[in-house]
Amino acid sequence: MRACVPLIVAALCSLAWAGNLESCASRCNEKFNRDAACQCDRRCHRHGDCCEDYEHLCSVEEDPKEPEPFLELEEEMLEAPPGHLYSAPSSCQARCHEAFDRHQPCHCDARCPEFGNCCQDFEGLCGHHEGFSYSSDAITKEELQSISEKIYRADVNKAQKQDIILNSQNRILPSETRDQVDRCPEPLFTYVNEKLFSKPTYAAFINLLNNYQPATGRGERFSAQQLAEQEAFLRAVMRTAVMKELYGFLRQQNRYSLEQEFVNDLKNMWFGLYSRSNEEEDSSGFEHVFSGEIKKGKVTGFHNWIRFYMQEKEGLVDYYSHIYDGPWDSYPDVLAMQFNWDGYYKEVGSAFIGSSPEFELALYSLCFIARPGKVCQLSLGGYPLAIQTYPWDKSTYGNGKKYIATAYVVSSTQ
């Protein structure tokens, strides 16, 4: 009989554990638990999977302004040289003006010349020809949050609730993103009001999407018509309140004295071509971020909801799952997705949902100018949001300014 006691205790504990997973007792605001019968995380009400006692036990503790974390590793980061990001690097490659880190063997912060501990390539990579980075910290976090709120309010061309119906379906854990399992049998977009696409900036944006070859290593060649479409897009966005807010802010910050100077930079940083492989001019910031690319059998970039919707409608995108759904009750929202694009997998692809093209262009450009290569902390509708950008370090335009390698949303300001 004594031998049975441990088995009985184990069984009772197992039943108690299973019961706990049907209640929010001691589980309020825990992370999403795939093994639980119901959820008690801060987003369960958005997904309809809360336990019955969630409102009674957890509503007081809920902080709707705290976003859920997720991490996206772009192809540029995954292919970084040994030592970059994951161990102590001995180069300033993609580190110019980063915060001082005592664990690094050499440094790339603005004061390293004063202390004599700069990496050997600091002057070559981080001097006055670094592009926008040389004075990135001149714009404070508070100023970034203020201008991002103004841009958010100025986005009059964004979708309304009735314009888009999403079917986000299955949410997974970050650890499951590499499984490449399609857990969502239905498309992501149930309905989109395509009248949005007749608005000038949307129409000009959509005209650009078929101008690129997705595979890297194949050089891009623009026709006169395609170059004219780039100009038309820039003219259209510069007429909007969103871009007027951005330009006014940057002018106030003494970044630009003429609007045409700003437009010229936008054209170069986004549409200027550079080589991701085989020395072919096969890529640009716009292609990577908004249209998407295929490199070494994987999807890279592809961070735009309009592109996603149109490719899904054509049967070229298969939505698999998501790991993050933003806290906004209206558009623009943020979703971090897993999907297959024409036979290639995207492990984590974050995108604004329902935003106008000028809104995305403005926020990504703001962060690239203000915090290139860093996490850029913003505020949208009172909620924290962060954008990560990376400059292309292998070639420049103008007076040493850099092209955009990538720009995408991360979940928080951590």
RODOSE-663514 format. One record per residue (C-alpha): residue in one letter; x negated, y negated, z; residue number from 1. Coordinates in nm, 3 decimals, padded with zeros to 5 digits. Example, Ala and Ser with C-alpha at 12.3 -4.5 7.8 and 13.67 -1.06 7.14 Angstrom:
  residu       xx       yy       zz  num
       A  -01.230   00.450   00.780    1
       S  -01.367   00.106   00.714    2
This chain:
  residu       xx       yy       zz  num
       M   00.000   00.000   00.000    1
       R  -00.289  -00.237   00.079    2
       A  -00.421  -00.195  -00.278    3
       C  -00.093  -00.334  -00.409    4
       V  -00.112  -00.654  -00.204    5
       P  -00.358  -00.837  -00.437    6
       L  -00.145  -00.741  -00.736    7
       I   00.171  -00.873  -00.571    8
       V  -00.004  -01.198  -00.474    9
       A  -00.140  -01.238  -00.827   10
       A   00.205  -01.180  -00.974   11
       L   00.364  -01.433  -00.740   12
       C   00.092  -01.688  -00.826   13
       S   00.145  -01.625  -01.193   14
       L   00.518  -01.686  -01.157   15
       A   00.454  -02.001  -00.957   16
       W   00.210  -02.126  -01.224   17
       A   00.461  -02.057  -01.499   18
       G   00.727  -02.238  -01.298   19
       N   00.500  -02.537  -01.259   20
       L   00.477  -02.562  -01.638   21
       E   00.854  -02.610  -01.653   22
       S   00.845  -02.906  -01.413   23
       C   00.655  -03.235  -01.386   24
       A   00.576  -03.176  -01.018   25
       S   00.204  -03.262  -00.977   26
       R   00.176  -03.300  -01.357   27
       C   00.278  -03.663  -01.419   28
       N   00.079  -03.825  -01.701   29
       E  -00.141  -03.521  -01.753   30
       K  -00.279  -03.457  -02.098   31
       F  -00.070  -03.271  -02.356   32
       N  -00.063  -02.901  -02.259   33
       R   00.005  -02.665  -02.548   34
       D   00.071  -02.373  -02.309   35
       A   00.339  -02.557  -02.111   36
       A   00.710  -02.505  -02.172   37
       C   00.761  -02.882  -02.153   38
       Q   00.541  -03.188  -02.125   39
       C   00.474  -03.466  -01.873   40
       D   00.231  -03.682  -02.069   41
       R   00.299  -04.049  -02.145   42
       R   00.420  -03.977  -02.498   43
       C   00.656  -03.686  -02.429   44
       H   00.964  -03.908  -02.464   45
       R   00.847  -04.003  -02.814   46
       H   00.817  -03.638  -02.909   47
       G   01.127  -03.510  -02.729   48
       D   00.939  -03.247  -02.524   49
       C   00.957  -03.391  -02.168   50
       C   01.045  -03.166  -01.876   51
       E   01.392  -03.226  -01.733   52
       D   01.252  -03.392  -01.420   53
       Y   01.010  -03.622  -01.607   54
       E   01.220  -03.940  -01.568   55
       H   01.282  -03.869  -01.200   56
       L   00.922  -03.787  -01.111   57
       C   00.705  -03.973  -01.358   58
       S   00.872  -04.282  -01.499   59
       V   00.736  -04.507  -01.223   60
       E   00.380  -04.392  -01.289   61
       E   00.393  -04.439  -01.663   62
       D   00.176  -04.712  -01.810   63
       P   00.304  -04.763  -02.166   64
       K   00.012  -04.986  -02.254   65
       E  -00.257  -04.721  -02.206   66
       P  -00.332  -04.547  -02.535   67
       E  -00.429  -04.182  -02.567   68
       P  -00.790  -04.129  -02.668   69
       F  -00.901  -03.960  -02.985   70
       L  -01.231  -03.947  -03.163   71
       E  -01.292  -03.954  -03.532   72
       L  -01.627  -03.854  -03.677   73
       E  -01.671  -03.997  -04.022   74
       E  -01.893  -03.821  -04.273   75
       E  -02.158  -04.091  -04.226   76
       M  -02.184  -04.002  -03.858   77
       L  -02.188  -03.626  -03.917   78
       E  -02.472  -03.665  -04.166   79
       A  -02.675  -03.904  -03.953   80
       P  -03.045  -03.820  -03.913   81
       P  -03.140  -03.596  -03.617   82
       G  -03.151  -03.808  -03.303   83
       H  -02.892  -04.064  -03.417   84
       L  -02.595  -04.079  -03.177   85
       Y  -02.658  -03.748  -03.001   86
       S  -03.016  -03.793  -02.875   87
       A  -03.257  -04.081  -02.832   88
       P  -03.320  -04.232  -03.178   89
       S  -03.650  -04.399  -03.262   90
       S  -03.507  -04.615  -03.541   91
       C  -03.275  -04.917  -03.562   92
       Q  -03.078  -04.752  -03.843   93
       A  -02.710  -04.838  -03.767   94
       R  -02.814  -04.967  -03.419   95
       C  -02.883  -05.336  -03.483   96
       H  -02.784  -05.549  -03.181   97
       E  -02.639  -05.258  -02.989   98
       A  -02.619  -05.291  -02.610   99
       F  -02.936  -05.215  -02.415  100
       D  -02.960  -04.846  -02.322  101
       R  -03.240  -04.756  -02.082  102
       H  -03.229  -04.392  -02.201  103
       Q  -03.351  -04.485  -02.549  104
       P  -03.726  -04.474  -02.629  105
       C  -03.707  -04.803  -02.822  106
       H  -03.444  -05.073  -02.860  107
       C  -03.259  -05.282  -03.117  108
       D  -03.082  -05.538  -02.898  109
       A  -03.133  -05.910  -02.950  110
       R  -03.377  -05.938  -02.658  111
       C  -03.609  -05.649  -02.746  112
       P  -03.871  -05.884  -02.903  113
       E  -03.883  -06.070  -02.570  114
       F  -03.955  -05.747  -02.381  115
       G  -04.172  -05.589  -02.649  116
       N  -03.969  -05.265  -02.667  117
       C  -03.818  -05.289  -03.018  118
       C  -03.820  -04.994  -03.256  119
       Q  -04.080  -05.028  -03.531  120
       D  -03.819  -05.102  -03.799  121
       F  -03.634  -05.367  -03.595  122
       E  -03.757  -05.663  -03.798  123
       G  -03.689  -05.495  -04.130  124
       L  -03.338  -05.382  -04.040  125
       C  -03.218  -05.630  -03.780  126
       G  -03.377  -05.964  -03.867  127
       H  -03.204  -06.259  -04.027  128
       H  -03.107  -06.051  -04.330  129
       E  -02.895  -05.808  -04.135  130
       G  -02.583  -05.956  -04.288  131
       F  -02.309  -06.035  -04.042  132
       S  -02.465  -05.855  -03.746  133
       Y  -02.719  -06.120  -03.651  134
       S  -02.459  -06.328  -03.466  135
       S  -02.190  -06.069  -03.400  136
       D  -02.171  -06.133  -03.026  137
       A  -02.095  -06.503  -03.084  138
       I  -01.729  -06.401  -03.117  139
       T  -01.605  -06.292  -02.775  140
       K  -01.374  -06.003  -02.696  141
       E  -01.109  -06.252  -02.583  142
       E  -01.130  -06.437  -02.915  143
       L  -01.096  -06.109  -03.105  144
       Q  -00.789  -06.015  -02.904  145
       S  -00.634  -06.357  -02.959  146
       I  -00.682  -06.361  -03.337  147
       S  -00.568  -06.001  -03.374  148
       E  -00.243  -06.087  -03.194  149
       K  -00.195  -06.381  -03.434  150
       I  -00.257  -06.155  -03.733  151
       Y  -00.015  -05.900  -03.589  152
       R   00.260  -06.162  -03.556  153
       A   00.186  -06.303  -03.903  154
       D   00.239  -05.970  -04.081  155
       V   00.581  -06.060  -04.221  156
       N   00.541  -05.806  -04.504  157
       K   00.518  -05.506  -04.272  158
       A   00.778  -05.231  -04.287  159
       Q   01.084  -05.249  -04.064  160
       K   01.220  -04.954  -03.867  161
       Q   01.476  -04.877  -04.135  162
       D   01.211  -04.875  -04.409  163
       I   01.023  -04.565  -04.295  164
       I   01.138  -04.240  -04.137  165
       L   00.852  -04.022  -04.013  166
       N   00.865  -03.653  -03.929  167
       S   00.546  -03.618  -03.725  168
       Q   00.638  -03.267  -03.604  169
       N   00.357  -03.074  -03.432  170
       R   00.103  -03.249  -03.215  171
       I  -00.216  -03.056  -03.136  172
       L  -00.513  -03.089  -02.906  173
       P  -00.834  -03.252  -03.035  174
       S  -01.010  -02.916  -02.990  175
       E  -00.774  -02.762  -03.247  176
       T  -00.847  -03.002  -03.532  177
       R  -01.110  -02.774  -03.686  178
       D  -00.870  -02.481  -03.716  179
       Q  -00.739  -02.603  -04.054  180
       V  -00.399  -02.455  -03.974  181
       D  -00.085  -02.609  -04.125  182
       R   00.146  -02.642  -03.826  183
       C   00.397  -02.874  -03.995  184
       P   00.618  -02.714  -04.259  185
       E   00.781  -03.045  -04.357  186
       P   00.624  -03.357  -04.514  187
       L   00.518  -03.641  -04.286  188
       F   00.735  -03.897  -04.466  189
       T   01.105  -03.818  -04.470  190
       Y   01.194  -04.154  -04.624  191
       V   01.019  -04.470  -04.741  192
       N   01.200  -04.774  -04.878  193
       E   01.002  -04.819  -05.198  194
       K   01.135  -05.172  -05.241  195
       L   00.839  -05.260  -05.017  196
       F   00.611  -05.172  -05.303  197
       S   00.748  -05.448  -05.523  198
       K   00.610  -05.714  -05.287  199
       P   00.310  -05.888  -05.446  200
       T   00.039  -05.756  -05.214  201
       Y   00.176  -05.400  -05.218  202
       A   00.205  -05.398  -05.597  203
       A  -00.147  -05.538  -05.641  204
       F  -00.283  -05.286  -05.389  205
       I  -00.117  -04.988  -05.558  206
       N  -00.262  -05.093  -05.893  207
       L  -00.609  -05.036  -05.747  208
       L  -00.558  -04.682  -05.622  209
       N  -00.593  -04.506  -05.957  210
       N  -00.921  -04.682  -06.043  211
       Y  -01.147  -04.434  -05.861  212
       Q  -01.288  -04.084  -05.899  213
       P  -01.258  -03.911  -05.560  214
       A  -01.571  -03.695  -05.591  215
       T  -01.893  -03.862  -05.479  216
       G  -02.187  -03.824  -05.715  217
       R  -01.982  -03.942  -06.012  218
       G  -02.049  -04.305  -06.095  219
       E  -01.763  -04.553  -06.097  220
       R  -01.719  -04.764  -06.411  221
       F  -01.464  -05.045  -06.398  222
       S  -01.291  -05.169  -06.710  223
       A  -01.210  -05.536  -06.762  224
       Q  -00.852  -05.455  -06.664  225
       Q  -00.960  -05.288  -06.341  226
       L  -01.185  -05.580  -06.250  227
       A  -00.890  -05.812  -06.315  228
       E  -00.681  -05.598  -06.078  229
       Q  -00.937  -05.651  -05.802  230
       E  -00.918  -06.027  -05.853  231
       A  -00.536  -06.015  -05.858  232
       F  -00.530  -05.825  -05.528  233
       L  -00.759  -06.077  -05.359  234
       R  -00.552  -06.368  -05.488  235
       A  -00.233  -06.205  -05.362  236
       V  -00.362  -06.136  -05.011  237
       M  -00.515  -06.481  -04.976  238
       R  -00.170  -06.634  -05.023  239
       T  -00.038  -06.454  -04.714  240
       A  -00.010  -06.590  -04.361  241
       V  -00.218  -06.296  -04.238  242
       M  -00.526  -06.386  -04.441  243
       K  -00.480  -06.757  -04.376  244
       E  -00.496  -06.680  -04.003  245
       L  -00.815  -06.480  -04.053  246
       Y  -00.986  -06.738  -04.270  247
       G  -00.888  -07.020  -04.034  248
       F  -01.038  -06.831  -03.742  249
       L  -01.363  -06.752  -03.923  250
       R  -01.395  -07.111  -04.040  251
       Q  -01.346  -07.230  -03.683  252
       Q  -01.625  -06.991  -03.586  253
       N  -01.851  -07.156  -03.847  254
       R  -01.872  -06.834  -04.049  255
       Y  -01.739  -07.005  -04.363  256
       S  -01.693  -07.362  -04.475  257
       L  -01.506  -07.288  -04.800  258
       E  -01.228  -07.039  -04.870  259
       Q  -01.395  -06.932  -05.195  260
       E  -01.707  -06.835  -05.001  261
       F  -01.492  -06.607  -04.785  262
       V  -01.318  -06.457  -05.090  263
       N  -01.654  -06.388  -05.254  264
       D  -01.767  -06.201  -04.944  265
       L  -01.443  -05.999  -04.937  266
       K  -01.495  -05.903  -05.300  267
       N  -01.853  -05.792  -05.243  268
       M  -01.814  -05.615  -04.910  269
       W  -01.507  -05.420  -05.022  270
       F  -01.546  -05.370  -05.397  271
       G  -01.923  -05.380  -05.444  272
       L  -02.052  -05.041  -05.559  273
       Y  -02.328  -04.839  -05.394  274
       S  -02.451  -04.481  -05.405  275
       R  -02.349  -04.212  -05.156  276
       S  -02.527  -03.940  -05.357  277
       N  -02.737  -03.874  -05.669  278
       E  -02.832  -04.242  -05.701  279
       E  -02.505  -04.305  -05.883  280
       E  -02.299  -04.612  -05.792  281
       D  -02.017  -04.384  -05.691  282
       S  -01.858  -04.552  -05.389  283
       S  -01.731  -04.872  -05.231  284
       G  -01.574  -04.972  -04.904  285
       F  -01.233  -05.003  -05.065  286
       E  -01.248  -04.662  -05.231  287
       H  -01.366  -04.491  -04.915  288
       V  -01.127  -04.651  -04.666  289
       F  -00.810  -04.698  -04.870  290
       S  -00.825  -04.442  -05.152  291
       G  -01.033  -04.162  -05.004  292
       E  -01.330  -03.959  -05.123  293
       I  -01.443  -03.598  -05.143  294
       K  -01.798  -03.525  -05.031  295
       K  -01.950  -03.179  -04.977  296
       G  -01.610  -03.016  -04.977  297
       K  -01.452  -03.247  -04.721  298
       V  -01.220  -03.547  -04.730  299
       T  -01.392  -03.864  -04.609  300
       G  -01.225  -04.197  -04.553  301
       F  -00.858  -04.198  -04.669  302
       H  -00.711  -04.422  -04.398  303
       N  -00.409  -04.575  -04.568  304
       W  -00.044  -04.480  -04.525  305
       I   00.068  -04.599  -04.869  306
       R  -00.194  -04.381  -05.037  307
       F  -00.091  -04.090  -04.812  308
       Y   00.279  -04.131  -04.893  309
       M   00.223  -04.154  -05.268  310
       Q  -00.009  -03.853  -05.277  311
       E   00.229  -03.654  -05.056  312
       K   00.516  -03.742  -05.288  313
       E   00.314  -03.605  -05.582  314
       G   00.244  -03.282  -05.395  315
       L  -00.128  -03.355  -05.355  316
       V  -00.127  -03.408  -04.977  317
       D  -00.013  -03.143  -04.731  318
       Y   00.037  -03.279  -04.378  319
       Y  -00.088  -03.031  -04.115  320
       S  -00.048  -03.196  -03.771  321
       H  -00.143  -03.498  -03.562  322
       I  -00.332  -03.560  -03.237  323
       Y  -00.232  -03.920  -03.165  324
       D   00.078  -04.134  -03.209  325
       G   00.047  -04.499  -03.115  326
       P   00.258  -04.670  -02.848  327
       W   00.422  -04.926  -03.076  328
       D   00.800  -04.921  -03.099  329
       S   00.792  -05.094  -03.437  330
       Y   00.562  -05.106  -03.735  331
       P   00.271  -05.119  -03.777  332
       D   00.204  -04.805  -03.575  333
       V  -00.101  -04.576  -03.569  334
       L  -00.118  -04.202  -03.637  335
       A  -00.422  -03.972  -03.630  336
       M  -00.356  -03.683  -03.865  337
       Q  -00.491  -03.360  -04.004  338
       F  -00.412  -03.288  -04.368  339
       N  -00.517  -03.122  -04.690  340
       W  -00.577  -03.340  -04.994  341
       D  -00.583  -03.155  -05.323  342
       G  -00.750  -02.852  -05.165  343
       Y  -00.982  -03.037  -04.925  344
       Y  -00.934  -03.077  -04.551  345
       K  -00.939  -03.392  -04.337  346
       E  -01.010  -03.306  -03.974  347
       V  -00.905  -03.640  -03.823  348
       G  -00.772  -03.922  -04.036  349
       S  -00.640  -04.226  -03.852  350
       A  -00.414  -04.472  -04.029  351
       F  -00.190  -04.767  -03.962  352
       I   00.168  -04.676  -04.053  353
       G   00.401  -04.936  -04.201  354
       S   00.145  -05.216  -04.216  355
       S   00.100  -05.442  -04.516  356
       P  -00.220  -05.418  -04.725  357
       E  -00.322  -05.766  -04.614  358
       F  -00.287  -05.668  -04.246  359
       E  -00.527  -05.375  -04.280  360
       L  -00.770  -05.572  -04.495  361
       A  -00.768  -05.854  -04.240  362
       L  -00.831  -05.642  -03.930  363
       Y  -01.099  -05.426  -04.091  364
       S  -01.273  -05.733  -04.236  365
       L  -01.253  -05.916  -03.903  366
       C  -01.417  -05.626  -03.722  367
       F  -01.681  -05.575  -03.989  368
       I  -01.781  -05.941  -03.969  369
       A  -01.756  -05.968  -03.590  370
       R  -01.873  -05.622  -03.474  371
       P  -02.045  -05.435  -03.762  372
       G  -02.149  -05.089  -03.651  373
       K  -01.972  -05.130  -03.317  374
       V  -01.633  -05.065  -03.162  375
       C  -01.423  -05.377  -03.211  376
       Q  -01.171  -05.431  -02.931  377
       L  -00.841  -05.585  -03.039  378
       S  -00.488  -05.635  -02.909  379
       L  -00.168  -05.573  -03.106  380
       G   00.165  -05.657  -02.949  381
       G   00.007  -05.644  -02.604  382
       Y  -00.143  -05.298  -02.657  383
       P  -00.518  -05.237  -02.679  384
       L  -00.652  -05.100  -03.003  385
       A  -01.003  -05.060  -03.137  386
       I  -01.153  -05.040  -03.484  387
       Q  -01.488  -04.886  -03.570  388
       T  -01.678  -05.011  -03.875  389
       Y  -02.011  -04.912  -04.021  390
       P  -02.219  -05.107  -04.272  391
       W  -02.388  -04.938  -04.566  392
       D  -02.756  -04.963  -04.473  393
       K  -02.920  -04.850  -04.797  394
       S  -02.838  -05.149  -05.017  395
       T  -02.724  -05.509  -04.981  396
       Y  -02.571  -05.799  -05.172  397
       G  -02.628  -06.171  -05.163  398
       N  -02.868  -06.282  -04.891  399
       G  -02.909  -05.936  -04.740  400
       K  -02.543  -05.888  -04.650  401
       K  -02.415  -05.535  -04.628  402
       Y  -02.132  -05.347  -04.790  403
       I  -01.867  -05.170  -04.586  404
       A  -01.941  -04.798  -04.547  405
       T  -01.628  -04.723  -04.349  406
       A  -01.364  -04.875  -04.121  407
       Y  -01.101  -04.690  -03.922  408
       V  -00.884  -04.711  -03.613  409
       V  -00.984  -04.551  -03.286  410
       S  -00.736  -04.525  -03.005  411
       S  -00.852  -04.753  -02.729  412
       T  -01.095  -05.016  -02.612  413
       Q  -01.298  -04.768  -02.407  414
